[in-house]
Amino acid sequence: MDRVDVSRPMAAPASRVGPLFWDITAWHRVWEPISEVAVLYEDPVHQEFTMAVERNGRIERIRTVRFRTTGHDMEFFTPQPPPMMSWHRGAWLIQDAPGGGCTVRATRDYRLRDEPGESAAAFGARRARFGQSFEIRVGAILDRFADHFSRKEQAHAGQ
């Protein structure tokens, strides 16, 4: 199992950031690679959805089940993970920051699928490359949310 752990500050409090992270149908307004979302089940604590996401010029279809834990935090697992993974779970941890705003920490645990005939050395190299690119991608998602809330806060301050 491998892990990615990325954090970013947000210009808004957790009480405003958390609901947008939970509202998966609104994500396409923030993260453009999402082309389709279908919520299969939702109550105040649990949510199951499918999503079509562009990655490296291909559309990936994933299915995710997530649940709120404490405060605005949520954990999830993907019974239908991205195609390069055999297993995937993670969390969005959203905590108010002492000086205002909040911090969002994204954790991802995953296992890459084996490629038939791939040597251990080749798998190790692919695993390292994927880990770096996955960390960059998760960071980019958080950066887009940070930009979104920065623009919202600037517009709010200008009123």
Protein Blocks (a to p, Z undefined) as FASTA:
>chain_A
ZZdddddddfbdfklmmmmmmmmmlmmmmmmmlmbdcdfbdcfkbccddddddeehiacd
dddddddfehjbccdddfbacfkbcbdcddddddddfkgpjdddddddddddddehiafk
lmmmmmmmmmmmmmmmmmmmmmmmmmmmmmmmmmmmmZZ
